[in-house]
Structure formats: structure tokens, C-alpha cells
């Protein structure tokens, strides 16, 4: 098993992509902290993924809350003796023309994606350096880490920013055996995307079917959604990669939307 006895924290793991990554990590032998702002959802997910409680633990963690991030990370290392993998995945989407976007909504999205990535990375790096066994920090980017779409100003800005953060982590982490990479999925049919379909239809004045075909999947090679399993398999590959040969990079998983 690729991640045998590795200890991981996955944020936003009670839903969608995070949940699929947690599932795949456990299947590959890891122990996973299911970190989410919703403790009820995290607890239910942890029970579903591992009824024994030995391979999955629920963690109440709002990634914008410094004290919760630090305490949550410490509780994982205390329980499982260290930390090997962080997947900074928690995220939201806000669909709005830039000129109509409130400053509060801008700040809310930036706090979850950018502050959250910083706070969870800092806590994880401290734990990994103390543990002296290296580690892998995966940031959840998006095709929107590389290109822009209308109505998504804060999301595109935040996802571009994560590329820079991963490169700094790669440079500062190298001497400690800590690698960092960004996963950039295309559209995946999770609750985050289901909510956007009617919102985009309204904003663009088109049908929901047209949003899927002509906005979301227009530039893929086959008109297909990326799946949570596609993203999870990529996360397993990156988390299990053993050397600094693969660090500071981004991998796009998108059915060919935005070939680099
Ligand atoms: P989702 O809505 O299914 O899950 C997001 C999870 O994050 C939820 O469980 C939610 O409770 C949690 N969360 C929200 N705010 C939080 C906070 N402050 N602290 C901790 N947890 C919080 O969404 P998803 O589609 O699985 O998205 C996961 C990540 O993947 C996001 O970063 C998103 O931007 C990225 N992404 C998604 C897609 C897609 O098409 N779905 C594409 C590219 C990138």
C-alpha cells in the first residue's frame, strides 16, 4: 500500500473531493483526520470511512481560525505520533460579477482559500519538521489556478495564489524533506459545483444544460466531468511520491481543459 501507516490531515473532508481523498488515503493504508468546519458532518464521515475509529478521526477545524488549526493539528500528532501529509482542500465558491461583489464576500473566500492554506500549512510544517520524517503538502488548486472565468474574481485570485505558496513551501521545505504540489481539477460534480449551475444560468441568462455544455465542459477533450476519484488518485500519487524530484509543481486533472 502506497501510504502505509502515513498520518494525514485532509481539510474539507466531509464532502466532495476531500471525502474522496480521505477514502483513497485510508484504502492505501493511511490514518486520516477528517477536518471540517462542520463537526457533525466530519464525525459522520469518519464513522462511515472507518467504523473502528483506528484509521479515521473527526476534527472540528475552521481553517480560518488560527487556534482551531493549531489545536487540531496538535491533537492529530498527539494521537498518531506525527504528521506526514496535509491536504489543504476546504473551499467555497462565490458567483458574482466583480462590480457587484461585496468586500465581505471577497474577504470570506480569500480567508478560507488563502488564509486557510497558510494556517494549515504552517501548522503542518511545524509538525513535520519536529517529526523529522519529511512530508507532503498538497494544496487544492483548480484549472482556475491557471486561467480565469467571468464571475469568479476572488476564486481565480485565490487559486492563482496557491501556486505561489506551494513554490515557497517547496523551497523552504526541501531541507526537511517536505514537498508541496498543487492539484488543479476541472469541473467535478460536487455540492460546490451543483450550487453554481443555477447561479451561472441566472447570471449568464442561459439554461442549466447550456451552463454544463457551453461553460463548464466546453474546452474539455470529451465533454466529461472530472470525478472525485480522478482527483483522489492524483492525491495518492503525489502524497506517496518519495523524493524532492516532484515539488513546487501543479498537476491539472481536467479532461484536457487547459493543457499546459
Ligand atoms: P464541497 O462543497 O463538496 O466540499 C467543501 C468542504 O469544505 C465542505 O465539507 C465544507 O464544509 C468544507 N469547508 C468550507 N469552509 C470551511 C472552513 N472554513 N473550514 C473547514 N472546512 C470548510 O466542495 P468540493 O467541490 O469538494 O471542493 C473542495 C476543493 O476543491 C475546494 O478547494 C474547491 O475550490 C476545489 N475544486 C473543486 C472543483 C469542483 O469542480 N468541484 C474544481 C476545482 C477545484
Boltz pocket constraint, residues with backbone or C-beta under 6 A from the ligand:
constraints:
  - pocket:
      binder: B
      contacts: [[A, 11], [A, 12], [A, 13], [A, 14], [A, 15], [A, 16], [A, 17], [A, 18], [A, 35], [A, 36], [A, 37], [A, 38], [A, 61], [A, 62], [A, 63], [A, 64], [A, 88], [A, 89], [A, 90], [A, 91], [A, 92], [A, 112], [A, 140], [A, 141], [A, 142], [A, 143], [A, 183], [A, 184], [A, 185], [A, 186], [A, 187], [A, 188], [A, 189], [A, 190], [A, 191], [A, 192], [A, 193]]
      max_distance: 6.0
